Amino acid sequence: MEMRGVVININYHGAVVRLANGALAAVPPAEATTHQALFAESLREHKALPFVVKRGGKHPAAFLSREALQADSTPAPRLTDPVFEERMNAYLRSLAEEGSPDPEAFFRKKPTKRRLK
């Protein structure tokens, strides 16, 4: 059955959800790690998520419903910025024109330790 609930705890063994009717349900570890960002947001902001609850054994188990997974499919951010790329290329060209410093110069000028007698 589908029911909304709020994540109240996330740990190594999964997560704990308080369902709309007040009951607690356990989320398996694989489910909790797969949707960790959604669960952390629900825990932090007390945001209700739709769960599919399966009753079996002593405690009910909750799994995130397809509705929540489809709502989370936000487009990925753009990782390239043409203005930044042009500035970076100009900077790298200026370094190439100047000539790179000798990488071993730092070690040659390094003072040695003096021994106390």
C-alpha positions in Angstrom: 0.0 0.0 0.0 1.2 3.6 -0.7 1.6 6.0 2.2 3.4 9.2 2.8 6.0 9.5 5.5 8.9 11.5 6.8 12.4 10.2 7.4 13.3 10.5 11.1 16.7 8.6 11.1 19.3 7.5 8.7 22.1 5.1 9.8 24.3 2.3 8.6 21.4 -0.2 8.8 19.1 1.9 6.6 16.6 4.5 7.6 13.5 4.8 9.8 10.3 6.5 8.4 7.3 7.8 10.4 4.3 7.1 8.2 1.2 9.3 8.0 -0.7 7.0 10.3 2.0 7.3 13.0 3.5 3.9 12.5 7.2 3.4 12.0 8.7 1.5 9.0 12.2 0.4 8.2 13.9 1.2 4.9 16.5 -1.4 3.8 20.2 -0.2 3.6 20.3 -0.6 -0.2 17.3 1.6 -0.6 18.6 4.2 1.8 22.0 4.5 0.1 20.5 4.6 -3.4 18.3 7.5 -2.6 20.5 9.1 0.1 20.0 12.7 -1.2 16.2 12.4 -1.0 16.2 10.9 2.4 18.7 13.5 3.8 16.4 16.3 2.4 13.4 14.7 4.0 15.2 14.4 7.3 16.5 17.9 7.3 13.4 19.7 6.1 10.7 17.3 7.5 9.5 16.8 3.9 7.0 13.9 3.4 7.9 11.4 0.7 5.6 8.8 -0.9 6.5 5.2 0.1 5.3 1.8 -0.8 4.8 -0.1 2.5 5.0 -3.9 2.6 3.8 -5.6 5.8 5.6 -8.8 6.5 7.2 -10.2 9.6 7.4 -8.1 12.7 7.9 -4.6 11.2 6.7 -3.0 8.0 9.3 -2.2 5.3 9.1 1.0 3.3 10.4 1.6 -0.3 10.4 4.9 -2.1 7.5 4.9 -4.7 8.0 5.7 -8.4 6.2 9.0 -7.9 9.1 10.3 -5.8 11.7 9.0 -8.2 10.1 10.7 -11.2 9.9 14.0 -9.3 13.6 13.8 -8.4 14.7 13.6 -12.1 15.9 17.2 -12.3 18.2 18.1 -15.2 21.9 18.0 -14.4 23.7 21.4 -14.1 25.8 22.6 -17.0 29.5 22.0 -16.2 31.1 24.3 -18.8 31.1 28.0 -18.7 32.4 29.6 -22.0 33.5 32.9 -20.3 35.5 31.0 -17.7 37.0 28.7 -20.3 38.2 31.7 -22.4 39.8 33.4 -19.4 41.5 30.1 -18.4 42.9 29.6 -21.9 44.2 33.2 -22.0 45.9 32.7 -18.7 47.5 29.4 -19.8 48.7 31.1 -23.0 50.3 33.9 -21.0 52.1 31.3 -18.9 53.4 29.5 -22.0 54.6 32.8 -23.5 56.6 33.7 -20.4 58.2 30.4 -20.2 57.9 28.0 -17.3 60.3 28.5 -14.4 62.8 25.8 -13.6 61.0 23.3 -11.3 64.3 22.4 -9.5 65.1 26.1 -8.7 63.2 25.9 -5.5 65.2 22.9 -4.2 68.6 24.5 -5.2 67.9 27.6 -3.2 66.7 25.7 -0.1 68.9 26.4 2.9 70.4 23.5 4.6 70.1 22.9 8.3 73.0 23.9 10.4 74.3 21.5 13.0 74.9 22.6 16.5 78.2 21.7 18.1 
